[in-house]
Amino acid sequence: MAKKQRELKLTLTAETTVGSLKAQIEDQSSIKADAQVLKFSGAVLADDAKSIGACGVSADGATITVELK
């Protein structure tokens, strides 16, 4: 069975935290923040307090994958 995919477009800055990003995803998709596993370039963004910039994410057109726990 194929996984359902959906694209969300969010406006982020390098200072946006992983936790804030999860909250924005929850607001737009109804996927609870605590059920999300965010990945960028194969790495899990696990620290909700860390900024996406500190995780190596560029805010310009980055693709972050959301998986369910």
C-alpha beads as a LAMMPS data file, in Angstrom:
LAMMPS data file: protein, C-alpha beads

69 atoms
68 bonds

1 atom types
1 bond types

-500.0 500.0 xlo xhi
-500.0 500.0 ylo yhi
-500.0 500.0 zlo zhi

Masses

1 110.0

Atoms # bond

1 1 1 0.000 0.000 0.000
2 1 1 1.387 3.390 -0.996
3 1 1 1.895 6.033 1.685
4 1 1 -0.332 9.077 1.482
5 1 1 1.696 12.181 0.697
6 1 1 0.781 15.808 1.184
7 1 1 2.827 18.936 0.626
8 1 1 2.705 21.861 3.034
9 1 1 4.292 25.209 2.336
10 1 1 5.499 26.970 5.472
11 1 1 7.377 30.211 5.972
12 1 1 10.353 29.558 8.227
13 1 1 13.517 31.289 9.338
14 1 1 16.805 29.754 10.439
15 1 1 15.757 30.583 14.020
16 1 1 12.520 28.548 13.818
17 1 1 12.759 25.714 16.330
18 1 1 11.979 22.119 15.506
19 1 1 9.155 22.268 18.078
20 1 1 7.692 25.371 16.427
21 1 1 7.898 23.691 13.037
22 1 1 6.050 20.656 14.417
23 1 1 3.341 22.972 15.804
24 1 1 2.945 24.657 12.394
25 1 1 2.649 21.248 10.730
26 1 1 0.030 20.224 13.298
27 1 1 -1.955 23.424 12.631
28 1 1 -2.036 22.775 8.889
29 1 1 -2.353 18.998 8.804
30 1 1 -3.914 17.829 12.089
31 1 1 -0.923 15.485 12.622
32 1 1 -0.169 15.852 16.333
33 1 1 3.298 17.265 17.043
34 1 1 4.175 14.380 19.359
35 1 1 3.371 11.885 16.572
36 1 1 5.750 13.536 14.067
37 1 1 9.267 12.461 13.181
38 1 1 10.913 15.183 11.081
39 1 1 13.778 14.294 8.753
40 1 1 16.074 16.483 6.695
41 1 1 18.689 14.961 4.391
42 1 1 18.224 11.611 6.133
43 1 1 18.840 12.986 9.637
44 1 1 16.106 13.021 12.278
45 1 1 15.418 16.468 13.752
46 1 1 14.951 15.178 17.303
47 1 1 15.646 18.199 19.546
48 1 1 12.488 20.333 19.671
49 1 1 14.415 23.243 21.240
50 1 1 17.056 23.360 18.479
51 1 1 16.669 25.787 15.588
52 1 1 16.319 24.380 12.103
53 1 1 19.342 26.457 11.085
54 1 1 21.437 24.709 13.742
55 1 1 20.226 21.411 12.242
56 1 1 21.635 22.433 8.855
57 1 1 18.287 23.292 7.282
58 1 1 18.290 26.233 4.898
59 1 1 14.963 28.078 5.043
60 1 1 15.067 28.643 1.259
61 1 1 13.022 25.864 -0.310
62 1 1 14.070 23.081 2.064
63 1 1 12.172 19.807 1.974
64 1 1 11.582 18.218 5.359
65 1 1 9.913 14.831 5.533
66 1 1 7.314 14.136 8.199
67 1 1 6.780 10.546 9.278
68 1 1 4.432 9.203 11.918
69 1 1 5.780 7.512 15.052

Bonds

1 1 1 2
2 1 2 3
3 1 3 4
4 1 4 5
5 1 5 6
6 1 6 7
7 1 7 8
8 1 8 9
9 1 9 10
10 1 10 11
11 1 11 12
12 1 12 13
13 1 13 14
14 1 14 15
15 1 15 16
16 1 16 17
17 1 17 18
18 1 18 19
19 1 19 20
20 1 20 21
21 1 21 22
22 1 22 23
23 1 23 24
24 1 24 25
25 1 25 26
26 1 26 27
27 1 27 28
28 1 28 29
29 1 29 30
30 1 30 31
31 1 31 32
32 1 32 33
33 1 33 34
34 1 34 35
35 1 35 36
36 1 36 37
37 1 37 38
38 1 38 39
39 1 39 40
40 1 40 41
41 1 41 42
42 1 42 43
43 1 43 44
44 1 44 45
45 1 45 46
46 1 46 47
47 1 47 48
48 1 48 49
49 1 49 50
50 1 50 51
51 1 51 52
52 1 52 53
53 1 53 54
54 1 54 55
55 1 55 56
56 1 56 57
57 1 57 58
58 1 58 59
59 1 59 60
60 1 60 61
61 1 61 62
62 1 62 63
63 1 63 64
64 1 64 65
65 1 65 66
66 1 66 67
67 1 67 68
68 1 68 69
